[in-house]
Amino acid sequence: MLKTEYQAGKYAEINGLNMYYEIYGQGDPLVLIHGAASTIQSSFGRLIPEMAKSHQLIGVELQAHGHSNNRDGRQISFEQDAADLVSLLHHLNIAKASLFGFSNGGTTALQIALHHPALVNKIVFASAMYNRRGVAPAFWEGFKNPDFKDMPDVYKQTFKAINADPEALLIMFNQCVKRMLHFEDIPDSLIQNIKAPTLIILGDQDVPLPEHVL
């Protein structure tokens, strides 16, 4: 079993949010930003032991997700998630970090890179998009009549293992749906202004289109 330096989960009061985070390993800071309806472990659990060999990993759980609370149900946004992460890094006295954003976490990473470029070292942009054309039209059709029963069980069970409140789970689901219904494109001109070296990752049966990644 790999032995790494592990800091048990902690909380920080960030912009009115009781934000949960975990720290693993030593080295240059790498922030792990999970996808929609996910947690640190569900997005990155199998990667953490290997990445912690060379980096100090800062895993976070964003508003309404996992162990973090929900600001009394206030709607989530990529911009607010980015602001919360920047504030957490300041709280931890981290002046510069790399960002690993998976799915919606990738879009959040772009928001940080756009508005706080001096804070960003490198970016891993995995299974993510920055405009609505980045996925097939059928993806958006699925958000017109969302049904909680269609939420994958793995997301439900992961959430329930942390927070047994069924109402909290339903609220989080509805918040994630609403965020995607109102997804706003990031203009190409802004994307082109990002100077941080970026690794872009896409699966062969992923949600974003290969053309978008290219």
N, C-alpha and C positions, 0 to 999 in steps of 0.2 A: 504493500500500500504506500502510495506517495505521501511523504511527509512535507507539508507546507506550513508556513506561518499562517494561522487562521485567527482572525478576530471575530468572536461571536457576534451575531447580529446586534446592531445597535440602532437607536433612534436619534434623530436630530429635529429640532423645531425649525422648519424651513418655510418661510413665507406663509405661516399659518397652517402648515401641513406637518403632521407627525410622521416624518419620512424614515423608512427603514432602509438600512444598508448593511452590507457585509464586506469585509476586506480579507483578501487572501494573498499570500506570497510577498515577495520583495522585488524591487526593481522600478523601472519607469512606470508611472501610473497609467492604467488602462481601465476606462469606465465601461461597464457592461450595461447596455440599455435594452431591456426586454421588449417583446412585441405586445400587441393588443391582448388583453385578458390573460396575460402571462405573469410569470414571476422570475426571479433570478435563476432558480433551479430548473424551471421548465424550459427556459430559453437557453441556458448556458451550463447546466449541471454537468454534462458529460465533457465539456470543454475546459472547465475550471482547473482540474488537476494538472493538465498539460500546460495551460497558459500561465499558471501560477509559478512555473519553474523559472520564468524569465521576467515576469511583470508583477507589480503590485496591482491586483485586481480590486476595483471598487464596484461591487454589484449593487444596484439600486432597485427599489420597487417604487413605482411612480404612483401618483394620486389614484386612490380607489383600488389599487392592485396589491395583491399579497398582504403583507403586514401593514402597509401604509394606510392611513385613514383617508377620508373622502371630503374634507372641507365642507361638511354638511350637505353633500350631494351636488356641489357646484360643478357645472359642466367642465369636462377635461378638454385640454387643447394641446397641440404640439408646442405652441409658444409658451404656455405655462409650464409644461414639463421641462422644456429647455431652461427656463428661468429658474426652476427648482433645482435642476442639476448644477447650474452655475453657482447658485447660492450654497449648495452642499459642498462643492469643491472649495469655495472660499472658507466655509466652516471647517474643512479639513486641512486648510492651509496648503492646498495644492494649486500652484500657480500655472501649471501647464500639464495637460493630459491628452492621451489618445482616446478615441471614442470607438466602441464597437456597438453599432446599432443594428438590431435584428428586426426586420419587418417595420412596424410603426416606429420602433426605436431608431431605425435608420433615418426616418424623416425628422425625428427629434434631433438626431446628431447633426443633420444639415442646418437646423435652426440655430444650434449653438455655433456652428462654423460660420454662419452668415452674420450673426450678431455679436459674437465674442471670438473673433478669429485669433486673437493673441493667446487665448486659453487653449487652443487646439494644436496638438502636435501632429497626429496622423488620424485617419478615419478608416474604419472597416464598415462598409455599407452593404449589408447582407439582406437579400430577399426584400428589398425596399423599393420605394418609388418616390418621385417628387412631383408628378402631375397625374391627372386622371387618365391621360392617354397611355400611361405606363402599364395598365392592365387591360385585359379583355373587357368589352362592354358588359358581358354577362356578370362580371364581378359586381358592377354597380347595380345591376338589376336585382341582385340578391338583397340589397339593402332597402328596396322599396317596401317590402312586406316582411320585415324580420320577425322571426319566431324564436323565442328563447329555447324551445325544445331542439332547435337546430344547432345550438351552440355545442361544439365538440365536448364529449364527456371528459376528456383529459383536462380541459380547462376548468370545467365545473368541479371535478374531484380535487384538483390542485388547490383551487380557491377554498373549497370546503374544509380541506385539511388544515388550513390556516385560520379561516374565519367561517364558523358554522352558521352564520346568520344568512338565511336564504334571501332576505330582502336586500342585503348588501350585495350579494351576487347578482341579483336581478338589476339593481341600480347600476352596477358596473357594466353589465351587458348593454343596457340602454344607453349609457354614456358613450361606450365604444362605438355603438351603431350611429349615434347622433354625430359623433366626430367625423366618421367616414361619410355620412350623408352630406356634410358641409365641408368636405375636403377641398382645400383651395390649392391650386397649382402654385409652385414656386417657379417664377419666370426663369427661362434658360439663361438670361443675362446675369441673374444673380448666381445661379449654379456655376457659371463660367468664372465668377469672381473668387470662388473658393480656391485657395492656394495650397491647402494642406494636402500632402500625399495621401491618396485614397486607394484602398483595395476594394474592388466591387465583386461581390459573390452572388451567384444565382444558381439555383438548382435546376436540373433538367426538366422537372415538372413543377415549376414554381408558379407563384401568382403573378409577379411582374413579367412582362414580355421581354424576350431576348433583345428585341429592337430598342427597347427603352434602356436596357442596361448598356448596350453599345453606344 
